[in-house]
Amino acid sequence: MNAAERALSVFRCPPLRYNCAQSVYYAFGGEELLEPLQSCGGGRAPEGLCGALYGAIQAAPELEEKLREEFAALNGAVTCRQLKGEGRVPCEQCVRTACELLEKLRA
């Protein structure tokens, strides 16, 4: 199971029902920030960032600039409000994109 599949298996799914930020962070083996990330889904991450992107940044802070840049190039924005504004980027796609980018950049 790759990181995106791992993240999507817990994203809003029982029994864990993790939000986007928690799901991405969890997919990369993180556990220590799961509770603090509970408040970072649904557009509530700092700066209004997409929670999935924020979870990826928390998993690899050294890659923040590159993650933001590539996420924006693929999705057209980095904030939840912009991504959802016209209903154009579903949360599941954001989770998948954040995981795939982090796997690629870590390789």
C-alpha positions in Angstrom: 0.0 0.0 0.0 1.5 3.3 -1.0 1.2 6.5 1.1 -1.8 7.9 -0.8 -3.7 4.6 -0.3 -2.7 4.6 3.4 -3.9 8.1 3.8 -7.2 7.6 2.0 -7.9 4.5 4.0 -8.2 6.6 7.2 -9.5 9.8 5.7 -13.0 10.3 7.1 -13.2 6.4 7.5 -14.1 4.6 10.6 -12.8 3.9 13.1 -10.1 6.6 13.0 -12.0 9.3 10.8 -8.9 11.4 10.4 -9.1 14.7 8.7 -7.0 15.6 5.6 -4.0 16.9 7.6 -4.0 13.9 10.0 -4.4 11.4 7.1 -1.4 12.6 5.2 0.8 12.9 8.3 -0.3 9.4 9.4 0.6 7.9 6.0 4.2 8.8 6.5 4.4 7.1 9.9 3.8 10.2 12.0 1.9 9.8 15.2 3.1 12.5 17.6 1.2 15.3 15.9 -2.0 13.5 15.2 -3.9 15.2 18.1 -2.7 18.7 17.3 -3.5 18.2 13.6 -7.1 17.4 14.6 -7.9 21.1 14.3 -6.2 21.6 10.9 -8.7 20.2 8.6 -11.6 21.9 6.8 -9.6 25.1 6.0 -8.4 25.6 9.6 -4.7 25.0 9.0 -2.4 28.0 9.5 -2.7 30.6 6.7 -5.8 28.8 5.5 -3.6 26.2 3.9 -5.1 23.0 2.5 -5.0 20.6 5.4 -3.5 17.8 3.2 -0.7 20.1 2.2 -0.2 21.2 5.8 0.1 17.5 6.9 2.7 16.9 4.3 4.7 20.0 5.4 4.5 18.8 9.0 5.9 15.4 7.9 8.8 17.0 6.0 9.3 20.7 7.1 12.5 20.9 5.1 10.5 20.4 1.9 7.9 23.1 2.6 8.8 25.5 -0.2 8.9 22.8 -2.8 5.7 21.1 -1.6 3.8 24.5 -1.8 5.2 25.2 -5.2 4.4 21.8 -6.7 1.0 21.5 -5.0 0.0 24.9 -6.4 1.2 24.0 -9.9 -0.9 20.8 -9.8 -4.0 22.2 -8.1 -4.0 25.9 -8.9 -3.9 27.0 -5.3 -2.7 26.1 -1.8 -5.5 27.4 0.4 -8.6 25.4 1.2 -10.8 28.3 0.3 -9.4 28.6 -3.1 -9.4 24.9 -3.8 -13.0 24.5 -2.7 -14.2 27.9 -4.0 -15.6 26.5 -7.1 -15.8 22.9 -6.0 -13.0 22.2 -8.4 -10.6 20.1 -6.2 -12.1 17.4 -4.0 -10.5 16.8 -0.6 -9.6 13.2 -1.6 -7.6 14.6 -4.6 -5.7 17.0 -2.3 -4.8 14.1 0.1 -3.6 12.0 -2.9 -1.6 14.9 -4.4 0.0 15.8 -1.1 1.1 12.2 -0.5 2.4 11.7 -4.1 4.4 14.9 -4.0 5.9 14.1 -0.6 6.9 10.6 -1.8 8.4 12.1 -5.0 10.3 14.8 -3.2 11.7 12.4 -0.6 13.0 10.0 -3.2 
